[in-house]
Protein backbone atom coordinates (compact mmCIF):
# COMPACT_ATOMS: atom_id res chain seq x y z
CA UNK A 1 0.00 0.00 0.00
CA UNK A 2 1.44 3.35 -0.99
CA UNK A 3 2.00 5.82 1.81
CA UNK A 4 0.48 8.63 -0.24
CA UNK A 5 -2.97 7.03 -0.24
CA UNK A 6 -5.48 7.98 2.43
CA UNK A 7 -7.59 5.00 3.41
CA UNK A 8 -10.32 4.23 5.92
CA UNK A 9 -10.22 0.78 7.49
CA UNK A 10 -13.35 -1.05 8.54
CA UNK A 11 -13.19 -2.85 11.89
CA UNK A 12 -14.66 -6.30 11.33
CA UNK A 13 -13.83 -7.74 14.75
CA UNK A 14 -14.46 -5.80 17.96
CA UNK A 15 -11.20 -5.23 19.83
CA UNK A 16 -10.94 -4.82 23.60
CA UNK A 17 -10.16 -1.21 24.47
CA UNK A 18 -11.63 0.42 21.37
CA UNK A 19 -14.63 2.75 21.52
CA UNK A 20 -16.56 0.53 19.12
CA UNK A 21 -15.76 -2.50 21.25
CA UNK A 22 -17.10 -0.90 24.43
CA UNK A 23 -20.25 0.27 22.63
CA UNK A 24 -21.06 -3.14 21.18
CA UNK A 25 -20.23 -4.89 24.47
CA UNK A 26 -22.75 -2.67 26.25
CA UNK A 27 -25.41 -3.39 23.62
CA UNK A 28 -24.83 -7.14 24.01
CA UNK A 29 -24.88 -6.96 27.83
CA UNK A 30 -28.02 -4.84 27.83
CA UNK A 31 -29.82 -7.24 25.49
CA UNK A 32 -28.96 -10.22 27.69
CA UNK A 33 -29.95 -8.55 30.96
CA UNK A 34 -33.24 -7.34 29.51
CA UNK A 35 -33.99 -10.92 28.53
CA UNK A 36 -33.55 -11.79 32.22
CA UNK A 37 -36.27 -9.21 33.07
CA UNK A 38 -33.81 -6.60 34.32
CA UNK A 39 -34.52 -2.89 33.90
CA UNK A 40 -32.04 -0.22 32.84
CA UNK A 41 -31.68 2.66 35.25
CA UNK A 42 -32.84 5.95 33.73
CA UNK A 43 -30.35 7.85 35.90
CA UNK A 44 -27.35 5.63 35.15
CA UNK A 45 -27.40 3.60 31.96
CA UNK A 46 -24.67 1.26 33.24
CA UNK A 47 -26.81 0.14 36.19
CA UNK A 48 -29.44 -2.58 35.91
CA UNK A 49 -31.91 -3.76 38.53
CA UNK A 50 -34.52 -6.44 39.09
CA UNK A 51 -37.25 -6.57 41.73
CA UNK A 52 -39.14 -9.79 42.41
CA UNK A 53 -41.61 -9.45 45.28
CA UNK A 54 -39.57 -8.42 48.30
CA UNK A 55 -36.30 -9.47 46.69
CA UNK A 56 -34.14 -7.11 44.66
CA UNK A 57 -30.81 -7.18 42.85
CA UNK A 58 -28.86 -4.22 41.47
CA UNK A 59 -26.05 -4.87 39.00
CA UNK A 60 -23.59 -2.08 38.19
CA UNK A 61 -21.36 -2.71 35.19
CA UNK A 62 -17.94 -1.16 34.58
CA UNK A 63 -17.00 -2.67 31.22
CA UNK A 64 -16.58 -6.34 32.20
CA UNK A 65 -16.51 -5.85 35.98
CA UNK A 66 -19.86 -6.36 37.73
CA UNK A 67 -20.83 -5.24 41.22
CA UNK A 68 -23.98 -6.79 42.67
CA UNK A 69 -26.08 -5.42 45.53
CA UNK A 70 -28.89 -7.71 46.65
CA UNK A 71 -30.94 -8.93 49.59
CA UNK A 72 -31.52 -12.45 48.27
CA UNK A 73 -28.77 -15.03 47.74
CA UNK A 74 -31.24 -17.11 45.74
CA UNK A 75 -31.79 -14.31 43.23
CA UNK A 76 -28.05 -13.60 43.13
CA UNK A 77 -27.17 -17.24 42.45
CA UNK A 78 -29.81 -17.47 39.72
CA UNK A 79 -28.55 -14.30 38.02
CA UNK A 80 -24.92 -15.47 38.10
CA UNK A 81 -25.94 -18.82 36.65
CA UNK A 82 -27.89 -17.16 33.83
CA UNK A 83 -25.00 -14.79 33.02
CA UNK A 84 -22.54 -17.68 33.11
CA UNK A 85 -24.51 -19.26 30.28
CA UNK A 86 -23.50 -16.34 28.05
CA UNK A 87 -20.13 -15.27 29.49
CA UNK A 88 -17.34 -16.95 31.38
CA UNK A 89 -17.67 -15.45 34.86
CA UNK A 90 -15.25 -15.44 37.78
CA UNK A 91 -17.07 -15.06 41.10
CA UNK A 92 -14.82 -13.11 43.50
CA UNK A 93 -17.18 -13.42 46.46
CA UNK A 94 -17.92 -10.59 48.87
CA UNK A 95 -16.61 -7.29 47.62
CA UNK A 96 -13.39 -5.97 49.16
CA UNK A 97 -11.72 -4.38 46.16
CA UNK A 98 -13.19 -2.43 43.25
CA UNK A 99 -11.29 -0.53 40.53
CA UNK A 100 -8.36 0.34 42.78
CA UNK A 101 -10.56 1.16 45.77
CA UNK A 102 -10.57 -0.94 48.95
CA UNK A 103 -14.06 -1.66 50.30
CA UNK A 104 -14.46 -2.38 54.02
CA UNK A 105 -17.91 -3.29 55.35
CA UNK A 106 -18.96 -2.80 58.96
CA UNK A 107 -22.15 -4.81 59.39
CA UNK A 108 -22.59 -3.69 62.99
CA UNK A 109 -22.56 0.05 62.20
CA UNK A 110 -24.02 -0.52 58.71
CA UNK A 111 -21.26 1.47 57.02
CA UNK A 112 -18.94 0.98 54.06
CA UNK A 113 -15.46 2.55 54.02
CA UNK A 114 -13.76 3.32 50.70
CA UNK A 115 -10.00 3.86 50.61
CA UNK A 116 -7.24 4.23 48.03
CA UNK A 117 -4.12 3.66 50.09
CA UNK A 118 -2.66 1.14 47.65
CA UNK A 119 -3.39 3.40 44.69
CA UNK A 120 -1.80 6.41 46.40
CA UNK A 121 1.32 4.38 47.22
CA UNK A 122 1.47 3.22 43.61
CA UNK A 123 1.32 6.67 42.01
CA UNK A 124 3.66 8.22 44.59
CA UNK A 125 6.22 5.51 43.86
CA UNK A 126 5.67 5.88 40.12
CA UNK A 127 6.59 9.58 40.27
CA UNK A 128 9.58 9.04 42.58
CA UNK A 129 8.11 10.61 45.72
CA UNK A 130 7.83 7.60 48.00
CA UNK A 131 10.59 8.97 50.26
CA UNK A 132 9.34 12.58 50.17
CA UNK A 133 8.28 14.42 53.31
CA UNK A 134 4.46 14.40 53.66
CA UNK A 135 2.64 17.74 53.57
CA UNK A 136 -0.24 18.62 55.89
CA UNK A 137 -2.26 20.59 53.28
CA UNK A 138 -2.79 19.97 49.54
CA UNK A 139 -1.79 23.53 48.58
CA UNK A 140 -0.34 26.66 50.11
CA UNK A 141 -2.85 29.08 51.66
CA UNK A 142 -3.90 31.86 49.25
CA UNK A 143 -1.69 30.39 46.54
CA UNK A 144 -1.87 32.12 43.14
CA UNK A 145 -0.67 29.94 40.26
CA UNK A 146 -1.71 32.12 37.33
CA UNK A 147 0.90 33.05 34.74
CA UNK A 148 0.95 36.76 35.57
CA UNK A 149 1.43 36.15 39.29
CA UNK A 150 4.81 37.25 40.65
CA UNK A 151 5.07 33.96 42.57
CA UNK A 152 4.93 31.87 39.37
CA UNK A 153 8.19 31.09 37.61
CA UNK A 154 8.42 32.11 33.92
CA UNK A 155 10.32 28.89 33.14
CA UNK A 156 8.24 26.43 31.11
CA UNK A 157 8.54 22.70 31.64
CA UNK A 158 10.35 20.64 29.04
CA UNK A 159 8.17 18.42 26.81
CA UNK A 160 9.09 15.36 28.88
CA UNK A 161 8.30 17.05 32.19
CA UNK A 162 5.08 18.46 30.71
CA UNK A 163 4.01 14.90 29.92
CA UNK A 164 4.84 13.87 33.49
CA UNK A 165 2.84 16.82 34.81
CA UNK A 166 -0.22 15.74 32.79
CA UNK A 167 0.18 12.18 34.03
CA UNK A 168 0.30 13.41 37.63
CA UNK A 169 -2.88 15.43 37.15
CA UNK A 170 -4.63 12.47 35.54
CA UNK A 171 -3.64 10.19 38.43
CA UNK A 172 -4.91 12.73 40.97
CA UNK A 173 -8.19 13.15 39.10
CA UNK A 174 -9.00 9.51 39.81
CA UNK A 175 -8.52 10.12 43.54
CA UNK A 176 -10.77 13.19 43.38
CA UNK A 177 -13.48 11.27 41.57
CA UNK A 178 -13.47 8.24 43.86
CA UNK A 179 -12.67 9.07 47.49
CA UNK A 180 -10.83 12.37 48.02
CA UNK A 181 -12.98 15.52 47.98
CA UNK A 182 -10.31 17.26 50.08
CA UNK A 183 -8.03 17.70 47.04
CA UNK A 184 -10.79 18.60 44.56
CA UNK A 185 -10.08 22.34 44.51
CA UNK A 186 -6.29 22.01 44.38
CA UNK A 187 -6.44 19.61 41.42
CA UNK A 188 -9.07 21.74 39.68
CA UNK A 189 -6.78 24.76 40.00
CA UNK A 190 -3.74 23.01 38.52
CA UNK A 191 -5.80 21.49 35.68
CA UNK A 192 -6.03 25.00 34.21
CA UNK A 193 -2.33 24.98 33.28
CA UNK A 194 -1.99 21.73 31.34
CA UNK A 195 -1.22 23.55 28.08
CA UNK A 196 1.84 25.45 29.32
CA UNK A 197 2.79 24.38 32.87
CA UNK A 198 5.64 26.15 34.64
CA UNK A 199 8.09 24.81 37.21
CA UNK A 200 5.91 26.37 39.93
CA UNK A 201 2.97 24.23 38.82
CA UNK A 202 5.10 21.08 38.92
CA UNK A 203 6.10 21.93 42.48
CA UNK A 204 2.43 22.45 43.38
CA UNK A 205 1.28 19.12 41.95
CA UNK A 206 4.07 17.33 43.81
CA UNK A 207 2.81 18.97 47.00
CA UNK A 208 -0.61 17.35 46.46
CA UNK A 209 1.07 13.96 46.03
CA UNK A 210 3.05 14.51 49.23
CA UNK A 211 -0.19 15.45 50.98
CA UNK A 212 -1.79 12.20 49.81
CA UNK A 213 1.28 10.33 51.00
CA UNK A 214 0.71 11.65 54.52
CA UNK A 215 -3.06 11.02 54.47
CA UNK A 216 -3.20 7.79 52.47
CA UNK A 217 -4.89 6.00 55.37
CA UNK A 218 -8.00 8.22 55.23
CA UNK A 219 -11.20 6.58 54.02
CA UNK A 220 -14.55 7.82 52.83
CA UNK A 221 -17.19 6.38 55.16
CA UNK A 222 -20.69 5.83 53.78
CA UNK A 223 -23.68 4.92 55.91
CA UNK A 224 -25.67 6.07 58.90
CA UNK A 225 -29.18 7.44 58.44
CA UNK A 226 -30.88 8.04 55.08
CA UNK A 227 -31.33 11.82 55.24
CA UNK A 228 -30.05 13.68 52.17
CA UNK A 229 -28.57 17.13 52.85
CA UNK A 230 -26.38 19.44 50.77
CA UNK A 231 -24.05 22.40 51.30
CA UNK A 232 -23.02 25.05 48.79
CA UNK A 233 -20.55 27.93 48.94
CA UNK A 234 -18.49 30.13 46.65
CA UNK A 235 -15.34 32.21 46.73
CA UNK A 236 -16.27 35.38 44.89
CA UNK A 237 -13.75 36.92 42.42
CA UNK A 238 -10.69 36.02 44.48
CA UNK A 239 -8.69 34.87 41.44
CA UNK A 240 -6.93 36.98 38.82
CA UNK A 241 -9.24 35.64 36.12
CA UNK A 242 -12.16 37.07 38.19
CA UNK A 243 -14.17 33.87 37.90
CA UNK A 244 -15.62 32.79 41.23
CA UNK A 245 -15.01 29.32 42.63
CA UNK A 246 -18.08 27.16 43.28
CA UNK A 247 -18.20 24.28 45.70
CA UNK A 248 -20.87 21.88 46.91
CA UNK A 249 -21.15 18.58 48.69
CA UNK A 250 -24.02 16.20 49.44
CA UNK A 251 -24.40 13.75 52.28
CA UNK A 252 -26.61 10.73 52.82
CA UNK A 253 -26.38 10.16 56.53
CA UNK A 254 -22.73 10.45 57.52
CA UNK A 255 -21.26 9.83 54.07
CA UNK A 256 -20.26 12.27 51.34
CA UNK A 257 -21.79 10.97 48.10
CA UNK A 258 -21.21 13.87 45.68
CA UNK A 259 -18.89 16.86 45.62
CA UNK A 260 -17.46 19.52 43.32
CA UNK A 261 -15.03 22.46 43.56
CA UNK A 262 -14.25 24.31 40.36
CA UNK A 263 -14.18 27.64 38.52
CA UNK A 264 -17.51 29.13 37.50
CA UNK A 265 -18.02 29.42 33.71
CA UNK A 266 -19.09 33.09 33.89
CA UNK A 267 -17.85 36.23 35.65
CA UNK A 268 -20.38 37.33 38.24
CA UNK A 269 -20.82 40.96 39.29
CA UNK A 270 -21.66 40.43 42.96
CA UNK A 271 -21.20 37.85 45.68
CA UNK A 272 -24.98 37.28 45.67
CA UNK A 273 -24.91 36.41 41.98
CA UNK A 274 -21.91 34.14 42.56
CA UNK A 275 -23.88 32.27 45.22
CA UNK A 276 -26.79 32.06 42.79
CA UNK A 277 -24.61 30.38 40.16
CA UNK A 278 -23.09 28.02 42.74
CA UNK A 279 -26.54 26.99 43.95
CA UNK A 280 -27.62 26.38 40.36
CA UNK A 281 -24.91 23.76 39.86
CA UNK A 282 -25.62 22.26 43.29
CA UNK A 283 -29.35 22.07 42.48
CA UNK A 284 -28.68 20.29 39.19
CA UNK A 285 -26.71 17.64 41.04
CA UNK A 286 -29.42 17.02 43.61
CA UNK A 287 -31.98 16.62 40.82
CA UNK A 288 -29.91 13.74 39.47
CA UNK A 289 -29.54 12.26 42.97
CA UNK A 290 -33.33 12.48 43.43
CA UNK A 291 -33.85 10.75 40.09
CA UNK A 292 -31.54 7.92 41.08
CA UNK A 293 -32.93 7.44 44.59
CA UNK A 294 -36.56 7.56 43.44
CA UNK A 295 -35.81 4.81 40.95
CA UNK A 296 -34.18 2.70 43.67
CA UNK A 297 -36.93 3.32 46.22
CA UNK A 298 -36.61 -0.31 47.34
CA UNK A 299 -33.12 0.62 48.63
CA UNK A 300 -33.68 4.12 49.98
CA UNK A 301 -36.79 5.86 51.27
CA UNK A 302 -36.30 9.38 49.89
CA UNK A 303 -38.02 12.18 51.80
CA UNK A 304 -38.54 15.56 50.13
CA UNK A 305 -37.63 18.36 50.14
CA UNK A 306 -33.84 18.13 50.40
CA UNK A 307 -32.25 20.95 52.37
CA UNK A 308 -29.43 22.76 50.58
CA UNK A 309 -27.46 25.01 52.92
CA UNK A 310 -25.74 28.21 51.85
CA UNK A 311 -24.20 31.12 53.78
CA UNK A 312 -25.58 34.15 51.95
CA UNK A 313 -28.74 35.63 53.43
CA UNK A 314 -29.10 38.04 50.47
CA UNK A 315 -29.71 35.08 48.16
CA UNK A 316 -32.40 33.71 50.45
CA UNK A 317 -34.27 37.01 50.29
CA UNK A 318 -33.96 37.44 46.50
CA UNK A 319 -36.58 34.87 45.35
CA UNK A 320 -39.13 36.19 47.87
CA UNK A 321 -38.51 39.91 47.52
CA UNK A 322 -40.70 42.06 45.26
CA UNK A 323 -37.88 44.60 44.91
CA UNK A 324 -35.17 43.31 42.57
CA UNK A 325 -31.76 44.98 43.07
CA UNK A 326 -30.20 46.33 39.90
CA UNK A 327 -27.23 43.99 40.22
CA UNK A 328 -29.56 40.98 40.03
CA UNK A 329 -30.75 41.95 36.56
CA UNK A 330 -27.40 40.79 35.19
CA UNK A 331 -27.82 37.25 36.42
CA UNK A 332 -27.76 34.82 33.51
CA UNK A 333 -30.82 32.85 32.51
CA UNK A 334 -29.17 29.55 33.43
CA UNK A 335 -28.60 30.80 36.98
CA UNK A 336 -32.28 31.37 37.57
CA UNK A 337 -33.07 27.67 37.76
CA UNK A 338 -32.92 27.21 41.55
CA UNK A 339 -35.98 29.44 42.02
CA UNK A 340 -38.68 26.83 41.32
CA UNK A 341 -36.68 24.29 43.32
CA UNK A 342 -37.19 26.34 46.47
CA UNK A 343 -40.90 25.55 46.34
CA UNK A 344 -40.81 21.99 44.98
CA UNK A 345 -38.18 19.44 45.94
CA UNK A 346 -35.25 21.48 47.20
CA UNK A 347 -35.35 23.92 50.10
CA UNK A 348 -32.56 26.45 50.63
CA UNK A 349 -31.54 27.39 54.14
CA UNK A 350 -28.84 29.28 56.00
CA UNK A 351 -27.14 27.47 58.88
CA UNK A 352 -27.30 29.38 62.16
CA UNK A 353 -23.67 29.22 63.18
CA UNK A 354 -21.89 27.20 60.56
CA UNK A 355 -20.30 28.14 57.23
CA UNK A 356 -19.20 25.80 54.49
CA UNK A 357 -15.92 26.45 52.75
CA UNK A 358 -15.44 25.39 49.16
CA UNK A 359 -12.51 23.15 50.16
CA UNK A 360 -13.94 20.14 52.08
CA UNK A 361 -11.97 19.53 55.26
CA UNK A 362 -10.46 16.22 56.23
CA UNK A 363 -13.20 15.74 58.80
CA UNK A 364 -15.61 15.25 55.89
CA UNK A 365 -13.57 12.23 54.83
CA UNK A 366 -12.68 10.65 58.13
CA UNK A 367 -15.52 11.75 60.40
CA UNK A 368 -18.54 13.13 58.59
CA UNK A 369 -20.47 13.43 61.86
CA UNK A 370 -18.55 16.63 62.71
CA UNK A 371 -19.54 18.28 59.43
CA UNK A 372 -23.27 18.42 60.06
CA UNK A 373 -24.77 21.70 61.27
CA UNK A 374 -26.34 21.80 64.69
C-alpha positions in Angstrom: 0.0 0.0 0.0 1.4 3.4 -1.0 2.0 5.8 1.8 0.5 8.6 -0.2 -3.0 7.0 -0.2 -5.5 8.0 2.4 -7.6 5.0 3.4 -10.3 4.2 5.9 -10.2 0.8 7.5 -13.3 -1.0 8.5 -13.2 -2.9 11.9 -14.7 -6.3 11.3 -13.8 -7.7 14.7 -14.5 -5.8 18.0 -11.2 -5.2 19.8 -10.9 -4.8 23.6 -10.2 -1.2 24.5 -11.6 0.4 21.4 -14.6 2.8 21.5 -16.6 0.5 19.1 -15.8 -2.5 21.3 -17.1 -0.9 24.4 -20.3 0.3 22.6 -21.1 -3.1 21.2 -20.2 -4.9 24.5 -22.8 -2.7 26.3 -25.4 -3.4 23.6 -24.8 -7.1 24.0 -24.9 -7.0 27.8 -28.0 -4.8 27.8 -29.8 -7.2 25.5 -29.0 -10.2 27.7 -29.9 -8.6 31.0 -33.2 -7.3 29.5 -34.0 -10.9 28.5 -33.5 -11.8 32.2 -36.3 -9.2 33.1 -33.8 -6.6 34.3 -34.5 -2.9 33.9 -32.0 -0.2 32.8 -31.7 2.7 35.3 -32.8 5.9 33.7 -30.4 7.9 35.9 -27.4 5.6 35.2 -27.4 3.6 32.0 -24.7 1.3 33.2 -26.8 0.1 36.2 -29.4 -2.6 35.9 -31.9 -3.8 38.5 -34.5 -6.4 39.1 -37.3 -6.6 41.7 -39.1 -9.8 42.4 -41.6 -9.5 45.3 -39.6 -8.4 48.3 -36.3 -9.5 46.7 -34.1 -7.1 44.7 -30.8 -7.2 42.9 -28.9 -4.2 41.5 -26.1 -4.9 39.0 -23.6 -2.1 38.2 -21.4 -2.7 35.2 -17.9 -1.2 34.6 -17.0 -2.7 31.2 -16.6 -6.3 32.2 -16.5 -5.8 36.0 -19.9 -6.4 37.7 -20.8 -5.2 41.2 -24.0 -6.8 42.7 -26.1 -5.4 45.5 -28.9 -7.7 46.6 -30.9 -8.9 49.6 -31.5 -12.4 48.3 -28.8 -15.0 47.7 -31.2 -17.1 45.7 -31.8 -14.3 43.2 -28.0 -13.6 43.1 -27.2 -17.2 42.5 -29.8 -17.5 39.7 -28.5 -14.3 38.0 -24.9 -15.5 38.1 -25.9 -18.8 36.6 -27.9 -17.2 33.8 -25.0 -14.8 33.0 -22.5 -17.7 33.1 -24.5 -19.3 30.3 -23.5 -16.3 28.1 -20.1 -15.3 29.5 -17.3 -16.9 31.4 -17.7 -15.5 34.9 -15.3 -15.4 37.8 -17.1 -15.1 41.1 -14.8 -13.1 43.5 -17.2 -13.4 46.5 -17.9 -10.6 48.9 -16.6 -7.3 47.6 -13.4 -6.0 49.2 -11.7 -4.4 46.2 -13.2 -2.4 43.3 -11.3 -0.5 40.5 -8.4 0.3 42.8 -10.6 1.2 45.8 -10.6 -0.9 49.0 -14.1 -1.7 50.3 -14.5 -2.4 54.0 -17.9 -3.3 55.4 -19.0 -2.8 59.0 -22.1 -4.8 59.4 -22.6 -3.7 63.0 -22.6 0.0 62.2 -24.0 -0.5 58.7 -21.3 1.5 57.0 -18.9 1.0 54.1 -15.5 2.5 54.0 -13.8 3.3 50.7 -10.0 3.9 50.6 -7.2 4.2 48.0 -4.1 3.7 50.1 -2.7 1.1 47.7 -3.4 3.4 44.7 -1.8 6.4 46.4 1.3 4.4 47.2 1.5 3.2 43.6 1.3 6.7 42.0 3.7 8.2 44.6 6.2 5.5 43.9 5.7 5.9 40.1 6.6 9.6 40.3 9.6 9.0 42.6 8.1 10.6 45.7 7.8 7.6 48.0 10.6 9.0 50.3 9.3 12.6 50.2 8.3 14.4 53.3 4.5 14.4 53.7 2.6 17.7 53.6 -0.2 18.6 55.9 -2.3 20.6 53.3 -2.8 20.0 49.5 -1.8 23.5 48.6 -0.3 26.7 50.1 -2.9 29.1 51.7 -3.9 31.9 49.2 -1.7 30.4 46.5 -1.9 32.1 43.1 -0.7 29.9 40.3 -1.7 32.1 37.3 0.9 33.0 34.7 1.0 36.8 35.6 1.4 36.1 39.3 4.8 37.2 40.6 5.1 34.0 42.6 4.9 31.9 39.4 8.2 31.1 37.6 8.4 32.1 33.9 10.3 28.9 33.1 8.2 26.4 31.1 8.5 22.7 31.6 10.3 20.6 29.0 8.2 18.4 26.8 9.1 15.4 28.9 8.3 17.0 32.2 5.1 18.5 30.7 4.0 14.9 29.9 4.8 13.9 33.5 2.8 16.8 34.8 -0.2 15.7 32.8 0.2 12.2 34.0 0.3 13.4 37.6 -2.9 15.4 37.1 -4.6 12.5 35.5 -3.6 10.2 38.4 -4.9 12.7 41.0 -8.2 13.1 39.1 -9.0 9.5 39.8 -8.5 10.1 43.5 -10.8 13.2 43.4 -13.5 11.3 41.6 -13.5 8.2 43.9 -12.7 9.1 47.5 -10.8 12.4 48.0 -13.0 15.5 48.0 -10.3 17.3 50.1 -8.0 17.7 47.0 -10.8 18.6 44.6 -10.1 22.3 44.5 -6.3 22.0 44.4 -6.4 19.6 41.4 -9.1 21.7 39.7 -6.8 24.8 40.0 -3.7 23.0 38.5 -5.8 21.5 35.7 -6.0 25.0 34.2 -2.3 25.0 33.3 -2.0 21.7 31.3 -1.2 23.6 28.1 1.8 25.4 29.3 2.8 24.4 32.9 5.6 26.1 34.6 8.1 24.8 37.2 5.9 26.4 39.9 3.0 24.2 38.8 5.1 21.1 38.9 6.1 21.9 42.5 2.4 22.4 43.4 1.3 19.1 41.9 4.1 17.3 43.8 2.8 19.0 47.0 -0.6 17.3 46.5 1.1 14.0 46.0 3.1 14.5 49.2 -0.2 15.4 51.0 -1.8 12.2 49.8 1.3 10.3 51.0 0.7 11.6 54.5 -3.1 11.0 54.5 -3.2 7.8 52.5 -4.9 6.0 55.4 -8.0 8.2 55.2 -11.2 6.6 54.0 -14.6 7.8 52.8 -17.2 6.4 55.2 -20.7 5.8 53.8 -23.7 4.9 55.9 -25.7 6.1 58.9 -29.2 7.4 58.4 -30.9 8.0 55.1 -31.3 11.8 55.2 -30.1 13.7 52.2 -28.6 17.1 52.9 -26.4 19.4 50.8 -24.0 22.4 51.3 -23.0 25.0 48.8 -20.6 27.9 48.9 -18.5 30.1 46.7 -15.3 32.2 46.7 -16.3 35.4 44.9 -13.8 36.9 42.4 -10.7 36.0 44.5 -8.7 34.9 41.4 -6.9 37.0 38.8 -9.2 35.6 36.1 -12.2 37.1 38.2 -14.2 33.9 37.9 -15.6 32.8 41.2 -15.0 29.3 42.6 -18.1 27.2 43.3 -18.2 24.3 45.7 -20.9 21.9 46.9 -21.1 18.6 48.7 -24.0 16.2 49.4 -24.4 13.7 52.3 -26.6 10.7 52.8 -26.4 10.2 56.5 -22.7 10.4 57.5 -21.3 9.8 54.1 -20.3 12.3 51.3 -21.8 11.0 48.1 -21.2 13.9 45.7 -18.9 16.9 45.6 -17.5 19.5 43.3 -15.0 22.5 43.6 -14.2 24.3 40.4 -14.2 27.6 38.5 -17.5 29.1 37.5 -18.0 29.4 33.7 -19.1 33.1 33.9 -17.8 36.2 35.6 -20.4 37.3 38.2 -20.8 41.0 39.3 -21.7 40.4 43.0 -21.2 37.8 45.7 -25.0 37.3 45.7 -24.9 36.4 42.0 -21.9 34.1 42.6 -23.9 32.3 45.2 -26.8 32.1 42.8 -24.6 30.4 40.2 -23.1 28.0 42.7 -26.5 27.0 44.0 -27.6 26.4 40.4 -24.9 23.8 39.9 -25.6 22.3 43.3 -29.4 22.1 42.5 -28.7 20.3 39.2 -26.7 17.6 41.0 -29.4 17.0 43.6 -32.0 16.6 40.8 -29.9 13.7 39.5 -29.5 12.3 43.0 -33.3 12.5 43.4 -33.9 10.7 40.1 -31.5 7.9 41.1 -32.9 7.4 44.6 -36.6 7.6 43.4 -35.8 4.8 41.0 -34.2 2.7 43.7 -36.9 3.3 46.2 -36.6 -0.3 47.3 -33.1 0.6 48.6 -33.7 4.1 50.0 -36.8 5.9 51.3 -36.3 9.4 49.9 -38.0 12.2 51.8 -38.5 15.6 50.1 -37.6 18.4 50.1 -33.8 18.1 50.4 -32.2 21.0 52.4 -29.4 22.8 50.6 -27.5 25.0 52.9 -25.7 28.2 51.8 -24.2 31.1 53.8 -25.6 34.1 52.0 -28.7 35.6 53.4 -29.1 38.0 50.5 -29.7 35.1 48.2 -32.4 33.7 50.4 -34.3 37.0 50.3 -34.0 37.4 46.5 -36.6 34.9 45.4 -39.1 36.2 47.9 -38.5 39.9 47.5 -40.7 42.1 45.3 -37.9 44.6 44.9 -35.2 43.3 42.6 -31.8 45.0 43.1 -30.2 46.3 39.9 -27.2 44.0 40.2 -29.6 41.0 40.0 -30.7 42.0 36.6 -27.4 40.8 35.2 -27.8 37.2 36.4 -27.8 34.8 33.5 -30.8 32.8 32.5 -29.2 29.6 33.4 -28.6 30.8 37.0 -32.3 31.4 37.6 -33.1 27.7 37.8 -32.9 27.2 41.5 -36.0 29.4 42.0 -38.7 26.8 41.3 -36.7 24.3 43.3 -37.2 26.3 46.5 -40.9 25.5 46.3 -40.8 22.0 45.0 -38.2 19.4 45.9 -35.3 21.5 47.2 -35.4 23.9 50.1 -32.6 26.5 50.6 -31.5 27.4 54.1 -28.8 29.3 56.0 -27.1 27.5 58.9 -27.3 29.4 62.2 -23.7 29.2 63.2 -21.9 27.2 60.6 -20.3 28.1 57.2 -19.2 25.8 54.5 -15.9 26.4 52.7 -15.4 25.4 49.2 -12.5 23.2 50.2 -13.9 20.1 52.1 -12.0 19.5 55.3 -10.5 16.2 56.2 -13.2 15.7 58.8 -15.6 15.3 55.9 -13.6 12.2 54.8 -12.7 10.6 58.1 -15.5 11.8 60.4 -18.5 13.1 58.6 -20.5 13.4 61.9 -18.6 16.6 62.7 -19.5 18.3 59.4 -23.3 18.4 60.1 -24.8 21.7 61.3 -26.3 21.8 64.7 
